[in-house]
Amino acid sequence: MKRTQIQLTEAQFFELKNLSSSRNTSMAELIRQAVDSFLDSSPVISRDERKRRAIAAVGQFHSGLGDLAADHDRYLEGAYADDDDIH
């Protein structure tokens, strides 16, 4: 195991301390369980999978614009200008 240090709010500390006492386990064990649960629910997509997905998306969409490749900077500038109007 690797040692690390974290900071909790007072409320988190006291709730965790009470829970660890009621479950007869350490605060560290409860934190490890919480981290495991978080990691299990937040899967990381591997670089190979991201690459596969990107390649699969190539050619799947059509802009309908015949000059997009030549004038992409102008279209991008327009898209950013539209975003500024929204916010």
PDB file of N, CA, C and O in Angstrom, chain B, residues numbered from 101:
ATOM      1  N   MET B 101       0.839  -1.178   0.000  1.00  0.00           N
ATOM      2  CA  MET B 101       0.000   0.000   0.000  1.00  0.00           C
ATOM      3  C   MET B 101       0.878   1.233   0.000  1.00  0.00           C
ATOM      4  O   MET B 101       2.025   1.207   0.445  1.00  0.00           O
ATOM      5  N   LYS B 102       0.310   2.313  -0.511  1.00  0.00           N
ATOM      6  CA  LYS B 102       0.989   3.601  -0.524  1.00  0.00           C
ATOM      7  C   LYS B 102       0.299   4.524   0.470  1.00  0.00           C
ATOM      8  O   LYS B 102      -0.929   4.569   0.547  1.00  0.00           O
ATOM      9  N   ARG B 103       1.083   5.240   1.211  1.00  0.00           N
ATOM     10  CA  ARG B 103       0.536   6.190   2.173  1.00  0.00           C
ATOM     11  C   ARG B 103       0.262   7.508   1.455  1.00  0.00           C
ATOM     12  O   ARG B 103       1.065   7.962   0.639  1.00  0.00           O
ATOM     13  N   THR B 104      -0.873   8.110   1.765  1.00  0.00           N
ATOM     14  CA  THR B 104      -1.208   9.423   1.216  1.00  0.00           C
ATOM     15  C   THR B 104      -1.899  10.228   2.298  1.00  0.00           C
ATOM     16  O   THR B 104      -2.298   9.695   3.334  1.00  0.00           O
ATOM     17  N   GLN B 105      -2.030  11.487   2.048  1.00  0.00           N
ATOM     18  CA  GLN B 105      -2.653  12.368   3.031  1.00  0.00           C
ATOM     19  C   GLN B 105      -3.773  13.133   2.338  1.00  0.00           C
ATOM     20  O   GLN B 105      -3.602  13.620   1.221  1.00  0.00           O
ATOM     21  N   ILE B 106      -4.910  13.237   2.999  1.00  0.00           N
ATOM     22  CA  ILE B 106      -6.039  13.975   2.445  1.00  0.00           C
ATOM     23  C   ILE B 106      -6.565  14.940   3.492  1.00  0.00           C
ATOM     24  O   ILE B 106      -6.270  14.816   4.680  1.00  0.00           O
ATOM     25  N   GLN B 107      -7.340  15.891   3.035  1.00  0.00           N
ATOM     26  CA  GLN B 107      -7.999  16.808   3.955  1.00  0.00           C
ATOM     27  C   GLN B 107      -9.502  16.647   3.792  1.00  0.00           C
ATOM     28  O   GLN B 107     -10.022  16.643   2.676  1.00  0.00           O
ATOM     29  N   LEU B 108     -10.182  16.517   4.903  1.00  0.00           N
ATOM     30  CA  LEU B 108     -11.633  16.393   4.927  1.00  0.00           C
ATOM     31  C   LEU B 108     -12.224  17.606   5.623  1.00  0.00           C
ATOM     32  O   LEU B 108     -11.571  18.250   6.443  1.00  0.00           O
ATOM     33  N   THR B 109     -13.454  17.903   5.289  1.00  0.00           N
ATOM     34  CA  THR B 109     -14.144  18.928   6.063  1.00  0.00           C
ATOM     35  C   THR B 109     -14.399  18.353   7.447  1.00  0.00           C
ATOM     36  O   THR B 109     -14.319  17.141   7.651  1.00  0.00           O
ATOM     37  N   GLU B 110     -14.702  19.221   8.386  1.00  0.00           N
ATOM     38  CA  GLU B 110     -14.996  18.731   9.739  1.00  0.00           C
ATOM     39  C   GLU B 110     -16.184  17.778   9.714  1.00  0.00           C
ATOM     40  O   GLU B 110     -16.176  16.745  10.383  1.00  0.00           O
ATOM     41  N   ALA B 111     -17.202  18.131   8.940  1.00  0.00           N
ATOM     42  CA  ALA B 111     -18.395  17.276   8.852  1.00  0.00           C
ATOM     43  C   ALA B 111     -18.033  15.910   8.282  1.00  0.00           C
ATOM     44  O   ALA B 111     -18.472  14.885   8.804  1.00  0.00           O
ATOM     45  N   GLN B 112     -17.233  15.885   7.214  1.00  0.00           N
ATOM     46  CA  GLN B 112     -16.825  14.614   6.624  1.00  0.00           C
ATOM     47  C   GLN B 112     -16.040  13.782   7.637  1.00  0.00           C
ATOM     48  O   GLN B 112     -16.266  12.580   7.774  1.00  0.00           O
ATOM     49  N   PHE B 113     -15.121  14.431   8.340  1.00  0.00           N
ATOM     50  CA  PHE B 113     -14.302  13.730   9.319  1.00  0.00           C
ATOM     51  C   PHE B 113     -15.158  13.079  10.399  1.00  0.00           C
ATOM     52  O   PHE B 113     -14.998  11.896  10.701  1.00  0.00           O
ATOM     53  N   PHE B 114     -16.071  13.863  10.980  1.00  0.00           N
ATOM     54  CA  PHE B 114     -16.874  13.319  12.077  1.00  0.00           C
ATOM     55  C   PHE B 114     -17.855  12.253  11.603  1.00  0.00           C
ATOM     56  O   PHE B 114     -18.076  11.268  12.308  1.00  0.00           O
ATOM     57  N   GLU B 115     -18.446  12.431  10.425  1.00  0.00           N
ATOM     58  CA  GLU B 115     -19.334  11.404   9.873  1.00  0.00           C
ATOM     59  C   GLU B 115     -18.563  10.123   9.591  1.00  0.00           C
ATOM     60  O   GLU B 115     -19.038   9.028   9.893  1.00  0.00           O
ATOM     61  N   LEU B 116     -17.381  10.256   9.018  1.00  0.00           N
ATOM     62  CA  LEU B 116     -16.559   9.093   8.716  1.00  0.00           C
ATOM     63  C   LEU B 116     -16.090   8.406   9.999  1.00  0.00           C
ATOM     64  O   LEU B 116     -16.059   7.178  10.075  1.00  0.00           O
ATOM     65  N   LYS B 117     -15.730   9.192  10.992  1.00  0.00           N
ATOM     66  CA  LYS B 117     -15.299   8.632  12.282  1.00  0.00           C
ATOM     67  C   LYS B 117     -16.446   7.848  12.930  1.00  0.00           C
ATOM     68  O   LYS B 117     -16.240   6.745  13.437  1.00  0.00           O
ATOM     69  N   ASN B 118     -17.647   8.421  12.912  1.00  0.00           N
ATOM     70  CA  ASN B 118     -18.813   7.723  13.472  1.00  0.00           C
ATOM     71  C   ASN B 118     -19.120   6.445  12.699  1.00  0.00           C
ATOM     72  O   ASN B 118     -19.412   5.408  13.294  1.00  0.00           O
ATOM     73  N   LEU B 119     -19.054   6.523  11.375  1.00  0.00           N
ATOM     74  CA  LEU B 119     -19.333   5.345  10.551  1.00  0.00           C
ATOM     75  C   LEU B 119     -18.294   4.252  10.793  1.00  0.00           C
ATOM     76  O   LEU B 119     -18.637   3.074  10.894  1.00  0.00           O
ATOM     77  N   SER B 120     -17.035   4.643  10.886  1.00  0.00           N
ATOM     78  CA  SER B 120     -15.991   3.636  11.114  1.00  0.00           C
ATOM     79  C   SER B 120     -16.168   2.976  12.478  1.00  0.00           C
ATOM     80  O   SER B 120     -15.917   1.780  12.631  1.00  0.00           O
ATOM     81  N   SER B 121     -16.595   3.750  13.458  1.00  0.00           N
ATOM     82  CA  SER B 121     -16.831   3.188  14.790  1.00  0.00           C
ATOM     83  C   SER B 121     -18.006   2.209  14.760  1.00  0.00           C
ATOM     84  O   SER B 121     -17.935   1.122  15.334  1.00  0.00           O
ATOM     85  N   SER B 122     -19.087   2.608  14.082  1.00  0.00           N
ATOM     86  CA  SER B 122     -20.269   1.743  14.045  1.00  0.00           C
ATOM     87  C   SER B 122     -20.020   0.473  13.235  1.00  0.00           C
ATOM     88  O   SER B 122     -20.647  -0.553  13.498  1.00  0.00           O
ATOM     89  N   ARG B 123     -19.126   0.522  12.267  1.00  0.00           N
ATOM     90  CA  ARG B 123     -18.818  -0.656  11.445  1.00  0.00           C
ATOM     91  C   ARG B 123     -17.596  -1.424  11.964  1.00  0.00           C
ATOM     92  O   ARG B 123     -17.207  -2.456  11.419  1.00  0.00           O
ATOM     93  N   ASN B 124     -17.017  -0.892  13.019  1.00  0.00           N
ATOM     94  CA  ASN B 124     -15.849  -1.526  13.630  1.00  0.00           C
ATOM     95  C   ASN B 124     -14.713  -1.717  12.616  1.00  0.00           C
ATOM     96  O   ASN B 124     -14.109  -2.786  12.525  1.00  0.00           O
ATOM     97  N   THR B 125     -14.448  -0.656  11.867  1.00  0.00           N
ATOM     98  CA  THR B 125     -13.371  -0.675  10.879  1.00  0.00           C
ATOM     99  C   THR B 125     -12.670   0.679  10.905  1.00  0.00           C
ATOM    100  O   THR B 125     -13.149   1.612  11.549  1.00  0.00           O
ATOM    101  N   SER B 126     -11.571   0.788  10.231  1.00  0.00           N
ATOM    102  CA  SER B 126     -10.814   2.041  10.250  1.00  0.00           C
ATOM    103  C   SER B 126     -11.379   3.049   9.249  1.00  0.00           C
ATOM    104  O   SER B 126     -12.058   2.684   8.288  1.00  0.00           O
ATOM    105  N   MET B 127     -11.085   4.306   9.497  1.00  0.00           N
ATOM    106  CA  MET B 127     -11.467   5.351   8.553  1.00  0.00           C
ATOM    107  C   MET B 127     -10.742   5.122   7.231  1.00  0.00           C
ATOM    108  O   MET B 127     -11.311   5.330   6.159  1.00  0.00           O
ATOM    109  N   ALA B 128      -9.486   4.692   7.312  1.00  0.00           N
ATOM    110  CA  ALA B 128      -8.707   4.441   6.096  1.00  0.00           C
ATOM    111  C   ALA B 128      -9.369   3.366   5.231  1.00  0.00           C
ATOM    112  O   ALA B 128      -9.409   3.491   4.007  1.00  0.00           O
ATOM    113  N   GLU B 129      -9.883   2.317   5.863  1.00  0.00           N
ATOM    114  CA  GLU B 129     -10.544   1.258   5.101  1.00  0.00           C
ATOM    115  C   GLU B 129     -11.809   1.777   4.424  1.00  0.00           C
ATOM    116  O   GLU B 129     -12.087   1.427   3.277  1.00  0.00           O
ATOM    117  N   LEU B 130     -12.570   2.604   5.121  1.00  0.00           N
ATOM    118  CA  LEU B 130     -13.775   3.183   4.509  1.00  0.00           C
ATOM    119  C   LEU B 130     -13.404   4.072   3.325  1.00  0.00           C
ATOM    120  O   LEU B 130     -14.089   4.063   2.302  1.00  0.00           O
ATOM    121  N   ILE B 131     -12.335   4.830   3.458  1.00  0.00           N
ATOM    122  CA  ILE B 131     -11.890   5.688   2.357  1.00  0.00           C
ATOM    123  C   ILE B 131     -11.437   4.832   1.186  1.00  0.00           C
ATOM    124  O   ILE B 131     -11.760   5.150   0.041  1.00  0.00           O
ATOM    125  N   ARG B 132     -10.693   3.750   1.437  1.00  0.00           N
ATOM    126  CA  ARG B 132     -10.283   2.847   0.353  1.00  0.00           C
ATOM    127  C   ARG B 132     -11.498   2.256  -0.360  1.00  0.00           C
ATOM    128  O   ARG B 132     -11.513   2.160  -1.587  1.00  0.00           O
ATOM    129  N   GLN B 133     -12.517   1.860   0.408  1.00  0.00           N
ATOM    130  CA  GLN B 133     -13.736   1.315  -0.195  1.00  0.00           C
ATOM    131  C   GLN B 133     -14.435   2.367  -1.055  1.00  0.00           C
ATOM    132  O   GLN B 133     -14.927   2.064  -2.142  1.00  0.00           O
ATOM    133  N   ALA B 134     -14.475   3.595  -0.562  1.00  0.00           N
ATOM    134  CA  ALA B 134     -15.115   4.676  -1.324  1.00  0.00           C
ATOM    135  C   ALA B 134     -14.351   4.950  -2.623  1.00  0.00           C
ATOM    136  O   ALA B 134     -14.961   5.163  -3.670  1.00  0.00           O
ATOM    137  N   VAL B 135     -13.021   4.945  -2.554  1.00  0.00           N
ATOM    138  CA  VAL B 135     -12.203   5.164  -3.751  1.00  0.00           C
ATOM    139  C   VAL B 135     -12.414   4.020  -4.741  1.00  0.00           C
ATOM    140  O   VAL B 135     -12.553   4.264  -5.940  1.00  0.00           O
ATOM    141  N   ASP B 136     -12.438   2.775  -4.258  1.00  0.00           N
ATOM    142  CA  ASP B 136     -12.699   1.638  -5.142  1.00  0.00           C
ATOM    143  C   ASP B 136     -14.046   1.768  -5.839  1.00  0.00           C
ATOM    144  O   ASP B 136     -14.164   1.511  -7.037  1.00  0.00           O
ATOM    145  N   SER B 137     -15.051   2.165  -5.086  1.00  0.00           N
ATOM    146  CA  SER B 137     -16.386   2.332  -5.654  1.00  0.00           C
ATOM    147  C   SER B 137     -16.379   3.417  -6.731  1.00  0.00           C
ATOM    148  O   SER B 137     -16.974   3.246  -7.795  1.00  0.00           O
ATOM    149  N   PHE B 138     -15.712   4.520  -6.453  1.00  0.00           N
ATOM    150  CA  PHE B 138     -15.617   5.611  -7.427  1.00  0.00           C
ATOM    151  C   PHE B 138     -14.894   5.150  -8.688  1.00  0.00           C
ATOM    152  O   PHE B 138     -15.352   5.415  -9.799  1.00  0.00           O
ATOM    153  N   LEU B 139     -13.777   4.469  -8.521  1.00  0.00           N
ATOM    154  CA  LEU B 139     -13.008   4.000  -9.675  1.00  0.00           C
ATOM    155  C   LEU B 139     -13.781   2.981 -10.501  1.00  0.00           C
ATOM    156  O   LEU B 139     -13.696   2.982 -11.729  1.00  0.00           O
ATOM    157  N   ASP B 140     -14.527   2.118  -9.839  1.00  0.00           N
ATOM    158  CA  ASP B 140     -15.332   1.124 -10.558  1.00  0.00           C
ATOM    159  C   ASP B 140     -16.431   1.780 -11.382  1.00  0.00           C
ATOM    160  O   ASP B 140     -16.799   1.276 -12.443  1.00  0.00           O
ATOM    161  N   SER B 141     -16.957   2.903 -10.896  1.00  0.00           N
ATOM    162  CA  SER B 141     -18.048   3.574 -11.609  1.00  0.00           C
ATOM    163  C   SER B 141     -17.541   4.586 -12.630  1.00  0.00           C
ATOM    164  O   SER B 141     -18.339   5.176 -13.358  1.00  0.00           O
ATOM    165  N   SER B 142     -16.246   4.793 -12.695  1.00  0.00           N
ATOM    166  CA  SER B 142     -15.647   5.748 -13.632  1.00  0.00           C
ATOM    167  C   SER B 142     -14.564   5.065 -14.451  1.00  0.00           C
ATOM    168  O   SER B 142     -13.379   5.349 -14.276  1.00  0.00           O
ATOM    169  N   PRO B 143     -14.965   4.159 -15.353  1.00  0.00           N
ATOM    170  CA  PRO B 143     -13.948   3.420 -16.100  1.00  0.00           C
ATOM    171  C   PRO B 143     -13.135   4.346 -17.004  1.00  0.00           C
ATOM    172  O   PRO B 143     -13.670   5.276 -17.609  1.00  0.00           O
ATOM    173  N   VAL B 144     -11.865   4.078 -17.079  1.00  0.00           N
ATOM    174  CA  VAL B 144     -10.964   4.835 -17.939  1.00  0.00           C
ATOM    175  C   VAL B 144     -10.910   4.122 -19.284  1.00  0.00           C
ATOM    176  O   VAL B 144     -10.737   2.905 -19.350  1.00  0.00           O
ATOM    177  N   ILE B 145     -11.060   4.888 -20.340  1.00  0.00           N
ATOM    178  CA  ILE B 145     -11.002   4.318 -21.679  1.00  0.00           C
ATOM    179  C   ILE B 145      -9.538   4.310 -22.112  1.00  0.00           C
ATOM    180  O   ILE B 145      -8.871   5.345 -22.079  1.00  0.00           O
ATOM    181  N   SER B 146      -9.045   3.152 -22.515  1.00  0.00           N
ATOM    182  CA  SER B 146      -7.643   3.020 -22.910  1.00  0.00           C
ATOM    183  C   SER B 146      -7.357   3.835 -24.170  1.00  0.00           C
ATOM    184  O   SER B 146      -8.265   4.186 -24.924  1.00  0.00           O
ATOM    185  N   ARG B 147      -6.086   4.123 -24.375  1.00  0.00           N
ATOM    186  CA  ARG B 147      -5.674   4.874 -25.551  1.00  0.00           C
ATOM    187  C   ARG B 147      -6.052   4.111 -26.828  1.00  0.00           C
ATOM    188  O   ARG B 147      -6.511   4.709 -27.802  1.00  0.00           O
ATOM    189  N   ASP B 148      -5.857   2.808 -26.814  1.00  0.00           N
ATOM    190  CA  ASP B 148      -6.207   1.992 -27.986  1.00  0.00           C
ATOM    191  C   ASP B 148      -7.700   2.066 -28.293  1.00  0.00           C
ATOM    192  O   ASP B 148      -8.097   2.136 -29.456  1.00  0.00           O
ATOM    193  N   GLU B 149      -8.533   2.050 -27.239  1.00  0.00           N
ATOM    194  CA  GLU B 149      -9.986   2.134 -27.448  1.00  0.00           C
ATOM    195  C   GLU B 149     -10.379   3.516 -27.970  1.00  0.00           C
ATOM    196  O   GLU B 149     -11.230   3.621 -28.853  1.00  0.00           O
ATOM    197  N   ARG B 150      -9.773   4.570 -27.438  1.00  0.00           N
ATOM    198  CA  ARG B 150     -10.063   5.922 -27.942  1.00  0.00           C
ATOM    199  C   ARG B 150      -9.680   6.024 -29.412  1.00  0.00           C
ATOM    200  O   ARG B 150     -10.413   6.611 -30.208  1.00  0.00           O
ATOM    201  N   LYS B 151      -8.524   5.451 -29.779  1.00  0.00           N
ATOM    202  CA  LYS B 151      -8.074   5.466 -31.173  1.00  0.00           C
ATOM    203  C   LYS B 151      -9.047   4.696 -32.057  1.00  0.00           C
ATOM    204  O   LYS B 151      -9.401   5.156 -33.143  1.00  0.00           O
ATOM    205  N   ARG B 152      -9.481   3.520 -31.592  1.00  0.00           N
ATOM    206  CA  ARG B 152     -10.422   2.718 -32.368  1.00  0.00           C
ATOM    207  C   ARG B 152     -11.718   3.485 -32.608  1.00  0.00           C
ATOM    208  O   ARG B 152     -12.255   3.479 -33.716  1.00  0.00           O
ATOM    209  N   ARG B 153     -12.221   4.152 -31.557  1.00  0.00           N
ATOM    210  CA  ARG B 153     -13.464   4.923 -31.691  1.00  0.00           C
ATOM    211  C   ARG B 153     -13.300   6.095 -32.652  1.00  0.00           C
ATOM    212  O   ARG B 153     -14.201   6.391 -33.437  1.00  0.00           O
ATOM    213  N   ALA B 154     -12.151   6.761 -32.588  1.00  0.00           N
ATOM    214  CA  ALA B 154     -11.909   7.903 -33.481  1.00  0.00           C
ATOM    215  C   ALA B 154     -11.864   7.441 -34.935  1.00  0.00           C
ATOM    216  O   ALA B 154     -12.451   8.072 -35.814  1.00  0.00           O
ATOM    217  N   ILE B 155     -11.170   6.347 -35.176  1.00  0.00           N
ATOM    218  CA  ILE B 155     -11.083   5.820 -36.545  1.00  0.00           C
ATOM    219  C   ILE B 155     -12.455   5.378 -37.039  1.00  0.00           C
ATOM    220  O   ILE B 155     -12.782   5.562 -38.212  1.00  0.00           O
ATOM    221  N   ALA B 156     -13.249   4.802 -36.164  1.00  0.00           N
ATOM    222  CA  ALA B 156     -14.593   4.358 -36.561  1.00  0.00           C
ATOM    223  C   ALA B 156     -15.487   5.541 -36.914  1.00  0.00           C
ATOM    224  O   ALA B 156     -16.413   5.397 -37.712  1.00  0.00           O
ATOM    225  N   ALA B 157     -15.223   6.703 -36.332  1.00  0.00           N
ATOM    226  CA  ALA B 157     -16.057   7.880 -36.592  1.00  0.00           C
ATOM    227  C   ALA B 157     -15.702   8.576 -37.907  1.00  0.00           C
ATOM    228  O   ALA B 157     -16.503   9.338 -38.448  1.00  0.00           O
ATOM    229  N   VAL B 158     -14.510   8.313 -38.412  1.00  0.00           N
ATOM    230  CA  VAL B 158     -14.064   8.973 -39.648  1.00  0.00           C
ATOM    231  C   VAL B 158     -15.019   8.637 -40.785  1.00  0.00           C
ATOM    232  O   VAL B 158     -15.327   7.473 -41.041  1.00  0.00           O
ATOM    233  N   GLY B 159     -15.471   9.668 -41.447  1.00  0.00           N
ATOM    234  CA  GLY B 159     -16.341   9.493 -42.603  1.00  0.00           C
ATOM    235  C   GLY B 159     -17.791   9.226 -42.269  1.00  0.00           C
ATOM    236  O   GLY B 159     -18.591   9.018 -43.181  1.00  0.00           O
ATOM    237  N   GLN B 160     -18.160   9.222 -41.013  1.00  0.00           N
ATOM    238  CA  GLN B 160     -19.534   8.916 -40.610  1.00  0.00           C
ATOM    239  C   GLN B 160     -20.459  10.130 -40.671  1.00  0.00           C
ATOM    240  O   GLN B 160     -21.678   9.985 -40.586  1.00  0.00           O
ATOM    241  N   PHE B 161     -19.892  11.314 -40.816  1.00  0.00           N
ATOM    242  CA  PHE B 161     -20.692  12.532 -40.784  1.00  0.00           C
ATOM    243  C   PHE B 161     -20.398  13.381 -42.007  1.00  0.00           C
ATOM    244  O   PHE B 161     -19.296  13.337 -42.555  1.00  0.00           O
ATOM    245  N   HIS B 162     -21.377  14.145 -42.425  1.00  0.00           N
ATOM    246  CA  HIS B 162     -21.210  15.015 -43.582  1.00  0.00           C
ATOM    247  C   HIS B 162     -21.708  16.403 -43.216  1.00  0.00           C
ATOM    248  O   HIS B 162     -22.826  16.568 -42.726  1.00  0.00           O
ATOM    249  N   SER B 163     -20.866  17.394 -43.459  1.00  0.00           N
ATOM    250  CA  SER B 163     -21.205  18.770 -43.093  1.00  0.00           C
ATOM    251  C   SER B 163     -22.184  19.402 -44.068  1.00  0.00           C
ATOM    252  O   SER B 163     -22.905  20.336 -43.716  1.00  0.00           O
ATOM    253  N   GLY B 164     -22.209  18.892 -45.292  1.00  0.00           N
ATOM    254  CA  GLY B 164     -23.035  19.511 -46.313  1.00  0.00           C
ATOM    255  C   GLY B 164     -22.368  20.726 -46.942  1.00  0.00           C
ATOM    256  O   GLY B 164     -22.959  21.399 -47.786  1.00  0.00           O
ATOM    257  N   LEU B 165     -21.147  21.002 -46.530  1.00  0.00           N
ATOM    258  CA  LEU B 165     -20.407  22.154 -47.046  1.00  0.00           C
ATOM    259  C   LEU B 165     -19.331  21.663 -48.001  1.00  0.00           C
ATOM    260  O   LEU B 165     -18.500  20.835 -47.629  1.00  0.00           O
ATOM    261  N   GLY B 166     -19.342  22.163 -49.218  1.00  0.00           N
ATOM    262  CA  GLY B 166     -18.362  21.741 -50.205  1.00  0.00           C
ATOM    263  C   GLY B 166     -16.988  22.331 -50.004  1.00  0.00           C
ATOM    264  O   GLY B 166     -16.005  21.803 -50.525  1.00  0.00           O
ATOM    265  N   ASP B 167     -16.898  23.436 -49.246  1.00  0.00           N
ATOM    266  CA  ASP B 167     -15.618  24.122 -49.089  1.00  0.00           C
ATOM    267  C   ASP B 167     -15.069  24.039 -47.658  1.00  0.00           C
ATOM    268  O   ASP B 167     -14.208  24.834 -47.281  1.00  0.00           O
ATOM    269  N   LEU B 168     -15.557  23.091 -46.870  1.00  0.00           N
ATOM    270  CA  LEU B 168     -15.147  23.009 -45.464  1.00  0.00           C
ATOM    271  C   LEU B 168     -13.645  22.800 -45.309  1.00  0.00           C
ATOM    272  O   LEU B 168     -13.023  23.432 -44.455  1.00  0.00           O
ATOM    273  N   ALA B 169     -13.053  21.928 -46.116  1.00  0.00           N
ATOM    274  CA  ALA B 169     -11.620  21.673 -45.986  1.00  0.00           C
ATOM    275  C   ALA B 169     -10.806  22.922 -46.288  1.00  0.00           C
ATOM    276  O   ALA B 169      -9.828  23.205 -45.597  1.00  0.00           O
ATOM    277  N   ALA B 170     -11.196  23.666 -47.307  1.00  0.00           N
ATOM    278  CA  ALA B 170     -10.444  24.862 -47.703  1.00  0.00           C
ATOM    279  C   ALA B 170     -10.699  26.037 -46.765  1.00  0.00           C
ATOM    280  O   ALA B 170      -9.793  26.832 -46.515  1.00  0.00           O
ATOM    281  N   ASP B 171     -11.920  26.156 -46.242  1.00  0.00           N
ATOM    282  CA  ASP B 171     -12.292  27.324 -45.435  1.00  0.00           C
ATOM    283  C   ASP B 171     -12.574  26.980 -43.976  1.00  0.00           C
ATOM    284  O   ASP B 171     -13.368  27.657 -43.323  1.00  0.00           O
ATOM    285  N   HIS B 172     -11.933  25.939 -43.465  1.00  0.00           N
ATOM    286  CA  HIS B 172     -12.236  25.502 -42.103  1.00  0.00           C
ATOM    287  C   HIS B 172     -11.970  26.581 -41.064  1.00  0.00           C
ATOM    288  O   HIS B 172     -12.689  26.650 -40.068  1.00  0.00           O
ATOM    289  N   ASP B 173     -10.954  27.433 -41.261  1.00  0.00           N
ATOM    290  CA  ASP B 173     -10.668  28.486 -40.284  1.00  0.00           C
ATOM    291  C   ASP B 173     -11.839  29.471 -40.186  1.00  0.00           C
ATOM    292  O   ASP B 173     -12.216  29.887 -39.091  1.00  0.00           O
ATOM    293  N   ARG B 174     -12.402  29.833 -41.318  1.00  0.00           N
ATOM    294  CA  ARG B 174     -13.533  30.768 -41.328  1.00  0.00           C
ATOM    295  C   ARG B 174     -14.746  30.161 -40.623  1.00  0.00           C
ATOM    296  O   ARG B 174     -15.430  30.846 -39.862  1.00  0.00           O
ATOM    297  N   TYR B 175     -15.015  28.871 -40.877  1.00  0.00           N
ATOM    298  CA  TYR B 175     -16.140  28.210 -40.213  1.00  0.00           C
ATOM    299  C   TYR B 175     -15.904  28.084 -38.700  1.00  0.00           C
ATOM    300  O   TYR B 175     -16.824  28.261 -37.902  1.00  0.00           O
ATOM    301  N   LEU B 176     -14.675  27.781 -38.326  1.00  0.00           N
ATOM    302  CA  LEU B 176     -14.351  27.663 -36.902  1.00  0.00           C
ATOM    303  C   LEU B 176     -14.497  29.012 -36.203  1.00  0.00           C
ATOM    304  O   LEU B 176     -15.034  29.092 -35.099  1.00  0.00           O
ATOM    305  N   GLU B 177     -14.019  30.062 -36.848  1.00  0.00           N
ATOM    306  CA  GLU B 177     -14.166  31.409 -36.282  1.00  0.00           C
ATOM    307  C   GLU B 177     -15.641  31.749 -36.097  1.00  0.00           C
ATOM    308  O   GLU B 177     -16.026  32.320 -35.076  1.00  0.00           O
ATOM    309  N   GLY B 178     -16.451  31.406 -37.062  1.00  0.00           N
ATOM    310  CA  GLY B 178     -17.883  31.652 -36.949  1.00  0.00           C
ATOM    311  C   GLY B 178     -18.521  30.853 -35.827  1.00  0.00           C
ATOM    312  O   GLY B 178     -19.403  31.349 -35.126  1.00  0.00           O
ATOM    313  N   ALA B 179     -18.077  29.618 -35.659  1.00  0.00           N
ATOM    314  CA  ALA B 179     -18.626  28.775 -34.586  1.00  0.00           C
ATOM    315  C   ALA B 179     -18.278  29.348 -33.226  1.00  0.00           C
ATOM    316  O   ALA B 179     -19.122  29.371 -32.330  1.00  0.00           O
ATOM    317  N   TYR B 180     -17.036  29.815 -33.058  1.00  0.00           N
ATOM    318  CA  TYR B 180     -16.645  30.413 -31.779  1.00  0.00           C
ATOM    319  C   TYR B 180     -17.388  31.719 -31.532  1.00  0.00           C
ATOM    320  O   TYR B 180     -17.744  32.020 -30.393  1.00  0.00           O
ATOM    321  N   ALA B 181     -17.625  32.490 -32.574  1.00  0.00           N
ATOM    322  CA  ALA B 181     -18.374  33.746 -32.427  1.00  0.00           C
ATOM    323  C   ALA B 181     -19.801  33.443 -31.982  1.00  0.00           C
ATOM    324  O   ALA B 181     -20.358  34.163 -31.152  1.00  0.00           O
ATOM    325  N   ASP B 182     -20.402  32.374 -32.532  1.00  0.00           N
ATOM    326  CA  ASP B 182     -21.754  31.987 -32.128  1.00  0.00           C
ATOM    327  C   ASP B 182     -21.789  31.573 -30.661  1.00  0.00           C
ATOM    328  O   ASP B 182     -22.746  31.886 -29.954  1.00  0.00           O
ATOM    329  N   ASP B 183     -20.742  30.865 -30.192  1.00  0.00           N
ATOM    330  CA  ASP B 183     -20.671  30.457 -28.781  1.00  0.00           C
ATOM    331  C   ASP B 183     -20.603  31.663 -27.867  1.00  0.00           C
ATOM    332  O   ASP B 183     -21.197  31.663 -26.788  1.00  0.00           O
ATOM    333  N   ASP B 184     -19.875  32.706 -28.296  1.00  0.00           N
ATOM    334  CA  ASP B 184     -19.761  33.917 -27.466  1.00  0.00           C
ATOM    335  C   ASP B 184     -21.109  34.608 -27.331  1.00  0.00           C
ATOM    336  O   ASP B 184     -21.410  35.199 -26.294  1.00  0.00           O
ATOM    337  N   ASP B 185     -21.923  34.531 -28.387  1.00  0.00           N
ATOM    338  CA  ASP B 185     -23.254  35.150 -28.330  1.00  0.00           C
ATOM    339  C   ASP B 185     -24.169  34.426 -27.350  1.00  0.00           C
ATOM    340  O   ASP B 185     -25.053  35.042 -26.755  1.00  0.00           O
ATOM    341  N   ILE B 186     -23.965  33.129 -27.181  1.00  0.00           N
ATOM    342  CA  ILE B 186     -24.816  32.323 -26.301  1.00  0.00           C
ATOM    343  C   ILE B 186     -24.512  32.620 -24.850  1.00  0.00           C
ATOM    344  O   ILE B 186     -25.435  32.699 -24.040  1.00  0.00           O
ATOM    345  N   HIS B 187     -23.236  32.788 -24.490  1.00  0.00           N
ATOM    346  CA  HIS B 187     -22.837  32.945 -23.092  1.00  0.00           C
ATOM    347  C   HIS B 187     -22.939  34.357 -22.734  1.00  0.00           C
ATOM    348  O   HIS B 187     -22.651  34.728 -21.596  1.00  0.00           O
TER     349      HIS B 187
END
